Each structure stands twice: as structure tokens, then as C-alpha cells.
Amino acid sequence: MTPNVTRRSLLFVCATLIFTFLFYGCGASPPVPEKLPAHLTDREFWNMITDFSERGGYFPSDNFVSNESGYQNVIPALRKAVKPGGVYIGVGPEQNFTYIVALQPKMAFVVDIRRQNMLEHLFYKALMETSADRMEFLSRLFSRPQVESTADSAFFESNVRRVVEYLENAKGFTLSPEDEAGIRNVAEAFFKSGPELSYTSLGSLGDFRKMPSYSDLMTETDGVSRNWNFLATEDQFQAIRRMQKDNLIVPLVGDFAGPKAIRSVAQYVQEHGSTVRAFYTSNVEQYLFQGDTNWKYFYDNVAFLPIDSTSAFIRYVMSGWGFRERTSVSSAMDSTVQAYRVGRIQAYYDVVSLSQ
């Protein structure tokens, strides 16, 4: 190597270091290339649930199934704005699968204050992974030997036993007796009510007799082009089944305003060089604003999430908040965080007003 080549090389290295320093700042590091896993081992999956989760909290309804008719209305606009890939965060039961089908993240976390919701997702996971297709899945979900037949008690007992054995023995998850009872409680709700199961079938607050049934929710569309529900087509079911088998849909127990779950997800996404592309909050924010500080803790948590200019909140807004009827809406996460930082968010209506 000649002296001139050596000198040019040194100059290039120096210039690169100066650029890196000026661009990223003193003490900062360049972005990590995205390296979200294509698969988690069963042990990695269970450790993530254990390590990221918080203590379970109280919610005034069992919420075995969504109550959000019109939840697909926002999907056409989201698909234009939100890039596939990255990480999805959601809350609640089965509606998350539909948003995942539509938005195609590489990985998803479902964060819910109820431990029962985490157990319901494990129930779904076991059924999906061990069912060859959606017809077998539905048969086992409702404990009907044939989808159109009546409920069968013996089939139900066998089904629950197979689910628990699969989770504990095949997957190696450590379930307590209370967890096993919780899974049975979830399975029993689907067994007793079948496809007519609704948000309030087994108790809730208020007079919500017009809540949609499970079958209603499965057959809705986005109002524009198609039904994105995970059971609408075999391809959509298999897309969710593959993510389940790869352990890429991770249910966590966590309070949106809590100190651990969302921040653990934020750190994981950051460490893997990715971004949160969508955060489905349902109407949880409405509950957070019922106290003086919980909503602030939540947006402080959100501020830790790695996002980009296309990242979006997905909300379900009840009528009476500037919308004529219940509907799903979205807003940019970065503008919401910025509005919070400058004091423009003080009430739930301020959040809703950012949505469309």
C-alpha cells in the first residue's frame, strides 16, 4: 500500500467519524438495522410474557369478544398510510388478529390489564397451532364436533384438556392452577354461547343489549373493498396461524399507564432497530382520562416507543365525541405525542379531535 493510499484512507475515516458525530450527536449511536426475529422459541416467547408483564388489574367486564362494530372502517385509510412490517401493539381479544391481517406487521404485542385476556390469547394460540384450517379451529373454539352442530359437553372437556396439555407439555409454558381455571373459563364462554357470544353475554355494565355477536363481527367488512377478518378467508386465517406458530403474537399483562409492559416493548423494539407502526388502543384512553394522572403516564410511556411519521394510533370512539356513531378512527402517533408535550392534550376530547 502506498503512502498516498494510506493518507486518503485516513482522511476518509476521519471524515466519516466527523459526520457520524455531527449527525448523531455526542454520546448517541447510529440506528440499529432492523433485526426483528422471524421466529421465537417457545422459551423466548414465554420468558417475554413473564419478563414484560405486570400484575393483572381490574376491568368491569369479561370482554371475551370485541363489542366494536365498524372496527374495520379505518382499515382502507390505514393501509394507505401505514407501512407493512415493524411492530403492532394492541389491546383486547380477537379484533387484533384482523388488524394484523390488514397491516402485516412482522411482530405483534397485545397488552391488556386483565390476565384473563392473556390467557384467552393462549387459548386462541393453542387452537390455531393445532388446527389444520379455520373450520377445525371454529369447531374446537365453540366445542361443536361440526361447525353447524350443537354444543357437545364431552367434546368441550376433551378440547379444554388438549389445550392445557398442549400449552404445558408441548410448549413448555408454566401455568398455575388459576391460569388453567382461567383458560377453562374462557373456553366455557365460547362453549355456552357459541357464535352468538357477545361482549355482554356473561355480564357487563350498563344496558348494551345491541352489542354485536361473534358471528356479526366475523362477517363485517371495511365498507369499501373486503372483509379483513382473520376468519373471512382461509389465507387470512393461515397468515395468523403462521405468526402464532412462530410465536410472533405475544400477549402481555399490562396497564397502559403502568411502569413496565409498554416500556419493555419500547426497549425491545428499539434494540431490534424497528418501529411501532400501529397502536390499537380501543377506547382505553377514555378510561385513563377518568383519573388525574393515568393518561399522563400513558403518553409518557408512548413517548418511549420508536415510531416514524407513518405510525398510527387506532381508536374506537363511541358516539357523542364528535362522531355520529361508534366507529374506528386513526391519528398519527407523532403528532399526538407532540400535542401532549406542548400541553394541547388535557382531556379525552382533545385526543378524539386529533382522530379521523
C-alpha positions in Angstrom: 0.0 0.0 0.0 1.4 3.4 -1.0 1.6 6.4 1.4 -0.9 8.3 -0.7 -3.5 5.5 -0.4 -2.9 5.4 3.3 -3.4 9.1 3.6 -6.6 9.0 1.6 -7.9 6.2 3.7 -7.2 8.1 6.9 -8.9 11.2 5.5 -12.0 9.1 4.6 -12.1 7.5 8.1 -11.7 10.9 9.8 -14.5 12.4 7.6 -16.8 9.5 8.4 -16.2 9.9 12.1 -16.8 13.7 12.0 -20.1 13.1 10.0 -21.2 10.5 12.5 -20.5 12.8 15.4 -22.3 15.8 13.9 -25.3 13.8 12.7 -26.0 11.6 15.7 -24.7 13.9 18.4 -22.3 13.3 21.3 -22.8 10.0 23.1 -25.6 8.9 20.7 -25.4 5.8 18.5 -26.4 5.3 14.8 -29.7 3.4 14.3 -29.5 -0.3 14.6 -30.5 -2.2 11.4 -33.9 -3.8 11.8 -33.5 -7.3 13.1 -36.9 -8.4 14.4 -36.9 -12.2 14.7 -38.6 -14.4 12.1 -39.3 -16.9 14.9 -39.1 -17.0 18.7 -38.5 -20.3 20.5 -41.2 -21.4 23.0 -38.9 -20.5 25.8 -38.2 -17.0 24.4 -41.9 -16.4 24.0 -42.8 -17.5 27.5 -39.9 -15.5 29.0 -41.1 -12.4 27.2 -44.6 -12.8 28.6 -43.1 -13.3 32.1 -40.5 -10.6 31.9 -42.5 -7.9 30.2 -45.8 -8.3 32.0 -47.2 -6.5 35.1 -49.5 -7.7 37.8 -53.0 -8.1 36.5 -55.6 -5.4 37.2 -59.3 -4.9 37.3 -61.7 -4.2 34.4 -65.5 -4.2 34.9 -66.3 -6.7 32.1 -65.1 -10.1 31.0 -64.7 -8.8 27.4 -64.4 -12.3 25.8 -65.1 -10.8 22.4 -65.0 -7.3 21.0 -68.0 -5.1 21.1 -66.7 -2.8 18.3 -69.0 -3.0 15.2 -67.5 -0.8 12.5 -64.0 -1.7 13.6 -62.8 -2.4 10.1 -63.9 1.1 8.8 -60.5 2.6 9.4 -58.5 -0.2 7.6 -58.6 1.3 4.0 -57.1 4.5 5.2 -54.6 2.8 7.4 -53.3 0.6 4.6 -52.5 3.7 2.6 -50.7 5.3 5.4 -49.0 2.6 7.5 -46.1 0.7 6.1 -46.1 -3.1 6.4 -43.6 -4.6 8.7 -42.4 -3.3 12.0 -44.4 -3.9 15.2 -48.1 -3.8 16.1 -49.4 -3.1 19.6 -53.0 -3.8 20.5 -55.4 -4.4 23.4 -58.3 -6.8 23.9 -59.3 -10.1 22.3 -59.8 -11.2 18.7 -60.1 -7.9 16.8 -56.3 -7.6 17.0 -56.0 -10.6 14.5 -58.0 -8.7 12.0 -55.8 -5.5 12.2 -52.7 -7.8 12.0 -54.0 -9.4 8.8 -54.6 -6.0 7.3 -51.4 -4.2 8.4 -49.0 -7.1 8.1 -46.5 -6.4 10.9 -43.5 -8.6 11.5 -44.4 -8.9 15.2 -47.3 -8.0 17.5 -47.8 -7.4 21.2 -51.2 -7.4 22.8 -51.1 -5.5 26.1 -54.2 -5.8 28.4 -54.7 -5.1 32.1 -56.6 -8.4 32.5 -54.6 -11.6 32.9 -57.7 -13.3 31.5 -57.1 -11.6 28.2 -53.5 -13.1 28.0 -55.0 -16.5 28.8 -57.6 -16.1 26.1 -54.9 -15.4 23.6 -53.0 -18.5 24.8 -56.3 -20.4 24.2 -56.5 -19.0 20.7 -52.9 -19.8 20.1 -53.2 -23.4 21.1 -56.3 -23.9 19.0 -54.8 -22.2 15.9 -51.5 -24.0 16.1 -53.2 -27.4 16.4 -56.0 -26.9 13.9 -55.2 -27.5 10.2 -57.7 -25.0 8.9 -60.3 -22.5 10.0 -63.1 -25.0 10.0 -61.3 -27.2 12.5 -60.4 -24.1 14.5 -64.1 -22.9 14.7 -65.3 -26.4 15.6 -62.9 -26.5 18.5 -63.4 -22.9 19.5 -67.1 -23.4 20.1 -66.8 -27.1 21.1 -69.1 -28.3 18.3 -67.9 -31.5 16.5 -69.3 -29.9 13.3 -69.5 -26.2 12.9 -73.2 -26.3 12.4 -74.0 -28.8 15.1 -74.9 -28.2 18.8 -72.5 -27.9 21.7 -71.1 -31.1 22.9 -70.1 -31.4 26.6 -67.7 -34.4 26.1 -66.1 -32.5 23.2 -65.7 -29.4 25.3 -64.0 -31.4 28.1 -61.6 -33.1 25.7 -60.9 -29.8 24.0 -60.0 -27.9 27.2 -57.8 -30.8 28.3 -56.0 -30.8 24.9 -55.4 -27.1 25.1 -53.9 -27.1 28.6 -51.8 -30.1 27.8 -50.5 -28.6 24.6 -49.6 -25.3 26.3 -47.9 -27.0 29.3 -46.3 -30.1 27.7 -45.7 -29.3 24.0 -44.9 -25.6 24.5 -43.4 -25.8 28.0 -45.4 -22.9 29.4 -45.7 -22.7 33.2 -49.4 -22.3 34.0 -50.7 -22.0 37.6 -53.9 -23.8 38.7 -55.5 -20.3 38.5 -54.3 -20.0 34.9 -55.7 -23.4 34.0 -59.0 -22.3 35.5 -58.9 -19.0 33.6 -58.4 -20.9 30.3 -61.3 -23.1 31.1 -63.4 -20.0 32.0 -62.7 -18.6 28.5 -63.4 -21.9 26.8 -66.7 -22.2 28.6 -67.9 -18.8 27.4 -67.5 -19.9 23.8 -68.9 -23.3 24.5 -72.1 -21.9 26.2 -72.9 -19.1 23.8 -71.5 -20.4 20.6 -71.2 -17.9 17.6 -73.8 -15.7 19.4 -71.3 -14.9 22.1 -71.2 -11.1 22.6 -69.4 -8.7 24.9 -72.2 -8.8 27.5 -73.3 -12.5 27.3 -71.8 -13.3 30.7 -72.2 -9.9 32.4 -71.1 -6.3 32.0 -72.0 -2.8 33.0 -74.9 -0.8 31.6 -77.5 -1.6 29.0 -75.6 -2.8 26.0 -78.1 -5.2 24.6 -77.3 -4.3 21.0 -73.7 -5.4 21.1 -72.6 -7.4 18.1 -72.2 -11.1 18.3 -69.1 -13.0 17.4 -70.6 -14.1 14.1 -71.6 -10.4 13.4 -68.0 -9.3 13.9 -66.6 -12.1 11.7 -68.8 -11.1 8.8 -68.4 -7.3 8.8 -66.4 -5.6 6.0 -64.3 -2.4 5.8 -67.2 -0.7 3.9 -65.0 -0.3 0.8 -63.5 -3.4 -0.6 -63.4 -6.5 1.6 -63.7 -8.3 4.9 -60.3 -8.3 6.6 -61.3 -10.5 9.5 -58.9 -13.3 10.2 -61.7 -15.9 9.6 -63.0 -14.4 6.4 -60.7 -16.5 4.2 -58.5 -19.5 4.6 -55.5 -17.4 3.5 -56.2 -14.8 6.2 -56.6 -17.5 8.9 -53.3 -19.2 7.8 -51.5 -15.8 8.0 -52.4 -15.5 11.7 -51.7 -19.2 12.2 -48.2 -18.9 10.9 -47.4 -15.9 13.2 -48.8 -17.9 16.1 -46.6 -20.9 15.2 -43.6 -18.6 15.0 -44.5 -17.2 18.4 -44.7 -13.6 17.0 -48.0 -12.6 18.6 -47.1 -12.0 22.2 -49.9 -11.4 24.8 -48.8 -9.4 27.8 -50.5 -8.4 31.1 -50.0 -4.7 31.4 -51.6 -1.4 32.3 -51.3 1.3 29.6 -50.3 3.6 32.4 -48.1 1.1 34.1 -44.4 1.3 34.6 -43.3 -1.9 32.8 -45.2 -3.5 29.9 -45.2 -0.8 27.3 -41.7 0.4 28.2 -40.4 -3.2 27.9 -41.9 -3.4 24.4 -40.4 0.0 23.6 -36.9 -1.2 24.6 -37.3 -4.4 22.7 -38.4 -2.6 19.5 -35.5 -0.1 19.9 -32.9 -2.8 20.5 -34.1 -4.6 17.3 -33.9 -1.5 15.2 -37.6 -1.4 14.4 -40.6 0.9 14.8 -44.1 0.6 16.1 -46.2 1.0 13.0 -49.7 0.8 14.7 -51.0 1.0 18.2 -54.6 -0.1 18.6 -55.9 1.4 21.9 -59.7 0.7 21.5 -61.3 3.2 23.9 -58.8 2.6 26.8 -57.8 6.2 26.7 -61.3 7.2 27.7 -60.9 5.2 30.9 -57.4 6.7 31.6 -58.8 10.2 31.5 -61.2 9.4 34.3 -58.3 9.9 36.7 -55.9 12.8 37.2 -52.7 11.2 36.2 -53.1 7.9 34.4 -53.5 9.5 31.0 -50.2 11.4 31.6 -48.4 8.1 32.5 -49.7 6.5 29.3 -48.5 9.3 27.0 -45.2 9.3 28.8 -45.0 5.6 28.0 -45.9 6.2 24.4 -43.1 8.7 24.1 -40.6 5.9 24.6 -41.9 3.9 21.6 -39.8 4.1 18.5 -42.1 5.5 15.8 -41.9 7.1 12.4 -44.0 9.7 10.6 -46.4 6.9 9.4 -47.0 5.3 12.8 -50.7 5.5 13.7 -53.0 5.1 16.7 -56.2 3.1 16.0 -59.0 4.1 18.3 -62.6 3.0 18.8 -64.8 6.0 19.6 -68.3 5.9 20.9 -70.9 8.2 19.6 -71.1 11.6 21.3 -67.5 12.5 20.9 -67.8 14.4 17.7 -68.8 11.3 15.7 -72.4 10.4 14.8 -72.0 6.7 15.6 -69.5 4.3 17.0 -66.6 3.9 14.7 -62.9 3.1 14.4 -60.6 6.1 13.7 -56.9 6.8 13.5 -54.4 9.5 14.2 -50.7 10.0 13.7 -48.7 8.9 16.7 -46.0 11.5 16.3 -48.5 14.4 16.2 -50.3 13.0 19.3 -47.1 12.8 21.2 -46.1 16.3 20.2 -49.6 17.7 21.2 -49.1 16.1 24.6 -45.6 17.5 25.0 -46.8 21.1 24.4 -49.9 20.8 26.6 -52.6 20.6 24.0 -53.9 17.3 25.4 -55.8 17.8 28.7 -58.9 15.7 28.2 -60.2 12.7 26.2 -61.9 15.0 23.7 -58.5 16.5 22.8 -57.4 13.1 21.8 -60.5 12.3 19.8 -60.3 15.6 18.0 -56.9 14.5 16.6 -58.5 11.4 15.0 -60.2 10.9 11.7 
